[in-house]
Amino acid sequence: MKKIKFILTAITAFSILLSLSSPSFSQLSIKDLNTKINAGDIVTDAAAGSKSSSSSEAAAEPSSPASSSSSSTYSAASTLGSIGPNGYDHSGSNSCGQYATSTVFNFYGLDETYPVTLKNMNPTGSFTAPDRIVDYWKKNGISANYKNKCSLDDIKKQLDGGNPAVCLVDADGTGHWITIIGYNKNDDGTIKSFIMRDSYWGVSSNKEMPAGEFEKRWSKPLAATHPALGVALSYDRLLIAPEGKKGGGFNIKDILNLPNNFSTAVNDQLMNGANQFVLGLGQDVTKLKSIKDFDFKKVNLPRTIAGAAEVLTALPPKLMFGIPGSALTESGGVIKDFGDKLSKKGGVLNKIAGGAAKGAGTAISAAGKVISGAGNAVSSVVDSGFKSLRKIFNW
């Protein structure tokens, strides 16, 4: 009995930690927001003299080297005609995923407003898992996929294809979803900055973020929330890529409820389970002043139990395969990079030692990917059952 209580306590703590992991400006009152701006704690686009603009302005008046200083000249790429979320009212806790979803829906012409999206996806104020975001988009007719360990070029290709890009970043210590709608280029064609909308930086207008800063925030964003989350949920340079309104057709992956991204299946099972557990509580736990305020009558017990079971069944593949596999993959990469640097120093011995290090690093990384793949394969099968359960009960 003590073991069961310990396990349930651990699941509850993990789920609550995720529910608190992504506060955004949507949680702040307008008064608090204005106070921070007036105090200089937050610099607005206008105050910073940012060159980012609305979609219509970017299309009509692209910047050029002649109109910029020589130290920061760039040419502006066309910005997507995005106007942010539909009917955004600043409500909700940890609602960056719903802000991004509503922005994407509004871009593709869906009528659903932000308050409806918030009510459907996140009424209890928990951080929204990427798998849950994509499933909700698909449910509403938006085709999408996502993948881990992407590059700036992947985002550029997504935007060049006429579609926004949704990324998970570190927002000063918390995981946070943003929607990228454009980019600016340096004279040599490299990305200078991204233009985005979100519930933290670009709440009511487009926000421009330098590419270098974005890359730092995009890399392992949950590690900044808590080191344990960085290990347990190895999301790194995650990109959700909407592809527009989907037509008919046969999609075996969706019919069998397979994971949207195989390489993050274990992470997604953990996150999905934590989401379901918190949603089953039936109330925004971030707003409770004490345990006395908790309303047990609002709890959806079957949903909470299902969420706990989803987390529990994800722990073995994560501990046995996911964490060791990720450690080997990253260690192999470090060894391979060391070998590359050593080989470039010149000299016969350096080339021999560098070549050996590169070979060893490649082999170790490959072994890590195989081990991680085994864990993801297990979670793909297990979580497909939980996905089926969610569809049956419309969770």
C-alpha positions in Angstrom: 0.0 0.0 0.0 2.9 2.4 0.8 4.4 1.7 -2.6 1.1 2.5 -4.3 0.8 5.8 -2.4 4.4 6.7 -3.3 3.8 6.0 -7.0 0.6 8.0 -7.1 2.3 10.9 -5.2 5.1 10.8 -7.8 2.7 10.9 -10.7 0.8 13.7 -9.2 4.0 15.7 -8.5 5.2 15.1 -12.1 1.9 16.1 -13.6 1.6 19.3 -11.4 5.2 20.2 -12.3 4.2 20.1 -16.0 1.1 22.1 -15.3 3.2 24.8 -13.7 6.1 24.7 -16.2 4.9 27.2 -18.8 3.5 30.5 -17.4 3.0 33.2 -20.0 1.7 36.7 -20.3 -1.7 35.3 -20.9 -1.7 34.6 -17.1 -0.9 38.2 -16.2 -3.4 41.0 -15.9 -3.1 43.9 -18.3 -2.2 46.1 -15.3 0.7 43.9 -14.4 1.9 43.8 -18.0 1.8 47.6 -18.4 3.6 48.0 -15.1 6.4 45.8 -16.3 6.6 47.7 -19.6 6.7 51.1 -17.9 9.4 49.8 -15.5 11.5 48.8 -18.4 11.4 45.1 -17.5 9.8 44.3 -20.8 10.9 46.1 -24.0 8.2 46.4 -26.6 8.8 46.1 -30.3 8.2 49.9 -30.7 10.5 50.8 -27.8 13.3 48.6 -29.2 13.0 50.0 -32.6 12.5 46.6 -34.0 12.3 46.1 -37.8 9.6 43.4 -37.5 6.2 44.6 -38.7 2.7 43.4 -39.4 2.3 41.0 -42.3 0.8 43.7 -44.6 3.7 46.1 -43.8 6.3 43.5 -44.3 4.9 42.6 -47.7 4.5 46.2 -48.8 7.7 47.7 -47.3 10.5 45.2 -47.2 13.7 46.4 -45.5 16.8 46.8 -47.7 20.5 47.3 -47.0 20.2 50.9 -48.1 17.7 51.7 -45.3 19.7 49.9 -42.5 23.0 50.6 -40.8 26.0 48.8 -42.4 26.6 46.8 -39.2 23.1 45.1 -39.4 22.0 45.2 -43.0 19.5 42.6 -44.1 16.7 42.1 -46.6 13.3 41.1 -45.4 11.6 37.9 -46.6 7.9 38.0 -47.2 6.0 37.5 -43.9 2.9 35.3 -43.8 -0.4 37.0 -43.6 -1.0 36.0 -40.0 -2.9 38.2 -37.6 -2.5 36.1 -34.5 -5.3 34.2 -32.7 -9.0 34.7 -33.3 -10.7 36.4 -30.4 -7.8 36.4 -28.0 -9.0 37.6 -24.6 -5.8 37.0 -22.5 -7.6 34.2 -20.5 -6.1 30.9 -19.4 -3.1 29.6 -17.5 -0.2 28.0 -19.4 -2.1 28.7 -22.6 0.8 29.2 -25.0 -0.2 26.0 -26.9 -3.7 27.3 -27.3 -2.5 30.7 -28.4 -0.4 29.0 -31.1 -3.2 26.7 -32.1 -5.6 29.6 -32.4 -3.0 31.5 -34.5 -2.6 28.5 -36.8 -6.4 28.0 -37.1 -7.0 31.7 -37.8 -4.3 31.6 -40.5 -6.0 28.7 -42.3 -9.4 30.3 -42.0 -11.0 28.2 -39.3 -13.8 29.9 -37.4 -13.0 28.5 -33.9 -12.1 31.3 -31.5 -9.4 31.3 -28.9 -11.8 30.9 -25.9 -13.3 27.8 -27.5 -9.8 26.4 -28.2 -8.8 27.0 -24.6 -11.9 25.3 -23.2 -11.5 22.3 -25.5 -7.8 21.8 -25.1 -6.7 23.2 -21.7 -9.3 24.1 -19.2 -7.1 23.1 -16.3 -4.0 25.2 -17.1 -1.5 22.5 -17.9 1.4 22.6 -20.4 0.2 21.1 -23.7 2.1 18.1 -25.1 3.1 18.4 -28.8 1.3 15.2 -29.6 -1.9 16.6 -28.2 -1.6 19.8 -30.2 -1.1 17.9 -33.5 -4.0 15.5 -32.7 -6.3 18.5 -32.0 -5.3 20.1 -35.2 -6.0 16.9 -37.2 -9.4 16.6 -35.4 -10.2 20.1 -36.8 -9.1 19.4 -40.3 -5.5 20.7 -40.3 -2.9 18.3 -41.6 0.4 18.5 -39.5 3.5 16.6 -38.4 6.4 17.3 -36.1 9.9 16.2 -35.5 12.8 16.6 -33.1 16.3 18.0 -33.7 15.4 20.3 -36.6 17.5 23.1 -38.1 16.9 26.7 -39.0 16.7 25.6 -42.6 13.7 23.3 -41.7 11.9 26.4 -40.4 12.8 28.4 -43.5 11.5 25.7 -45.8 8.2 25.5 -43.8 7.8 29.3 -44.2 8.8 29.3 -47.8 6.1 26.7 -48.4 3.5 29.2 -47.2 2.9 27.7 -43.8 3.7 28.9 -40.2 6.0 27.0 -38.0 5.3 26.2 -34.3 8.3 25.7 -32.1 8.9 24.8 -28.4 11.4 27.3 -26.8 12.7 28.4 -23.4 10.9 31.5 -22.3 13.2 32.6 -19.5 13.0 29.4 -17.6 9.8 27.8 -18.8 8.9 25.7 -21.8 6.8 27.8 -24.3 5.1 27.5 -27.7 5.6 30.2 -30.3 4.3 30.5 -33.9 6.9 31.7 -36.4 5.4 33.6 -39.4 8.4 35.1 -41.2 12.1 35.7 -41.2 14.7 38.3 -42.2 17.9 37.5 -44.1 21.4 38.8 -43.9 23.0 40.0 -47.2 24.7 36.6 -47.5 21.3 34.8 -47.4 21.6 33.4 -43.8 18.8 33.9 -41.4 19.1 37.1 -39.4 15.9 36.9 -37.3 12.5 35.3 -37.1 9.2 37.1 -36.8 6.7 35.4 -34.5 3.5 35.6 -32.5 3.0 34.2 -29.0 1.5 34.7 -25.6 4.8 35.9 -24.0 6.8 38.2 -26.4 4.5 38.9 -29.3 1.1 39.1 -27.6 -0.7 41.7 -29.6 1.8 42.3 -32.5 4.6 40.6 -34.3 7.8 40.1 -32.4 11.3 39.9 -34.0 13.9 37.6 -32.4 17.5 37.4 -33.5 18.3 33.9 -35.0 21.2 33.4 -32.5 18.9 34.0 -29.5 16.2 31.8 -31.0 18.6 28.9 -31.5 19.7 29.1 -27.8 16.1 29.1 -26.6 15.1 26.4 -29.1 17.8 23.9 -27.9 16.6 21.6 -25.1 14.0 24.1 -23.8 12.6 22.1 -21.0 16.0 21.7 -19.3 15.7 25.4 -18.3 12.4 24.6 -16.5 14.0 21.9 -14.4 17.1 19.7 -15.1 15.0 16.6 -14.4 12.5 17.6 -17.1 15.4 18.1 -19.5 16.5 14.5 -18.9 13.0 12.9 -18.7 11.6 14.8 -21.8 14.4 15.1 -24.3 12.7 17.5 -26.7 15.3 19.4 -28.6 14.7 21.9 -31.5 11.2 20.6 -31.9 9.2 21.9 -34.9 5.4 21.4 -35.5 4.7 21.9 -39.1 1.1 22.5 -40.2 0.4 21.7 -43.8 -3.0 23.4 -44.3 -6.5 21.9 -44.5 -6.4 18.2 -45.2 -8.6 16.7 -47.8 -9.9 13.1 -47.9 -7.6 10.2 -48.1 -6.5 7.1 -46.2 -4.0 7.7 -43.4 -3.0 4.4 -41.7 -1.1 6.2 -39.0 -4.2 8.1 -37.8 -6.5 5.1 -38.1 -4.2 2.9 -36.0 -3.6 5.8 -33.6 0.2 5.5 -34.0 2.4 8.3 -32.7 2.7 11.5 -34.7 6.5 11.3 -34.4 8.2 7.9 -33.7 11.5 9.4 -32.4 9.7 11.1 -29.5 7.1 8.4 -28.7 8.3 7.8 -25.1 8.4 11.5 -24.4 5.0 12.0 -25.9 3.5 9.1 -23.8 4.8 10.7 -20.7 3.5 14.1 -21.6 0.2 12.8 -22.9 -0.4 10.9 -19.6 0.5 14.0 -17.5 -1.9 16.1 -19.6 -4.7 13.6 -19.1 -4.0 13.3 -15.4 -4.2 17.0 -14.9 -7.2 17.4 -17.2 -9.0 14.7 -15.2 -8.7 16.8 -12.1 -11.3 19.1 -13.7 -9.9 22.4 -12.4 -7.0 24.8 -12.8 -4.6 23.7 -10.1 -2.4 26.8 -10.6 -5.1 29.0 -9.2 -5.7 27.0 -6.0 -4.5 28.8 -2.9 -4.5 25.6 -0.8 -5.6 22.0 -0.9 -8.8 23.1 0.8 -9.9 24.8 -2.4 -9.7 21.6 -4.4 -13.1 20.4 -5.5 -13.2 16.7 -5.6 -16.6 16.7 -7.2 -15.0 18.0 -10.4 -12.6 15.1 -10.8 -13.1 12.8 -13.7 -11.7 9.7 -12.0 -11.5 7.4 -15.1 -9.6 10.1 -17.0 -7.2 10.7 -14.1 -6.6 7.0 -13.6 -6.0 6.6 -17.4 -3.5 9.4 -17.3 -1.7 7.9 -14.3 -1.6 4.5 -16.1 -0.2 6.2 -19.3 2.6 7.8 -17.3 3.4 4.6 -15.4 3.6 2.4 -18.5 5.9 5.0 -20.1 8.5 4.8 -17.3 10.0 1.4 -18.0 10.8 2.2 -21.7 12.1 5.6 -20.7 14.3 4.3 -17.9 15.5 1.2 -19.7 15.9 2.6 -23.2 15.1 6.3 -23.5 17.6 7.8 -21.1 20.5 5.4 -21.8 19.9 5.7 -25.5 19.9 9.5 -25.4 23.1 9.5 -23.2 24.9 7.3 -25.7 23.8 9.3 -28.7 24.9 12.6 -27.2 28.2 11.1 -25.9 28.9 9.7 -29.4 28.3 13.1 -30.9 30.8 14.7 -28.5 33.4 12.1 -29.3 32.8 12.5 -33.0 33.2 16.3 -32.8 36.4 15.9 -30.8 37.7 13.6 -33.6 36.8 16.1 -36.2 38.7 18.9 -34.4 41.7 16.6 -33.8 41.9 15.6 -37.5 41.9 19.2 -38.6 45.0 20.0 -36.5 47.2 18.2 -39.0 49.9 15.6 -38.5 49.8 11.9 -39.0 49.1 11.0 -35.4 46.3 13.6 -35.1 44.7 12.3 -38.2 44.9 8.7 -37.0 43.6 9.5 -33.5 40.9 11.8 -34.9 39.7 9.2 -37.4 39.5 6.6 -34.6 37.6 9.0 -32.4 35.1 9.8 -35.2 34.6 6.1 -35.9 34.0 5.4 -32.2 31.7 8.3 -31.8 29.7 7.3 -34.8 29.3 3.7 -33.5 28.3 4.9 -30.0 25.7 7.3 -31.5 24.3 4.6 -33.7 24.0 2.2 -30.7 22.2 5.0 -28.7 19.7 5.5 -31.5 19.0 1.8 -31.7 18.4 1.6 -27.9 16.2 4.7 -28.0 14.3 3.2 -31.0 13.5 0.1 -28.9 11.9 2.3 -26.2 10.0 4.3 -28.8 8.7 1.2 -30.4 7.3 0.0 -27.1 5.7 3.3 -26.4 4.3 3.5 -30.0 2.3 0.3 -29.3 1.3 1.1 -25.7 0.3 4.7 -26.4 -1.8 3.8 -29.4 -4.1 2.0 -27.0 -4.4 5.1 -24.8 -5.0 7.2 -27.9 -7.9 4.9 -28.8 -9.3 5.3 -25.3 -9.2 9.1 -25.6 -11.0 8.9 -28.9 -13.7 6.7 -27.5 -14.4 9.0 -24.5 -13.6 12.2 -26.4 -10.8 13.2 -24.0 
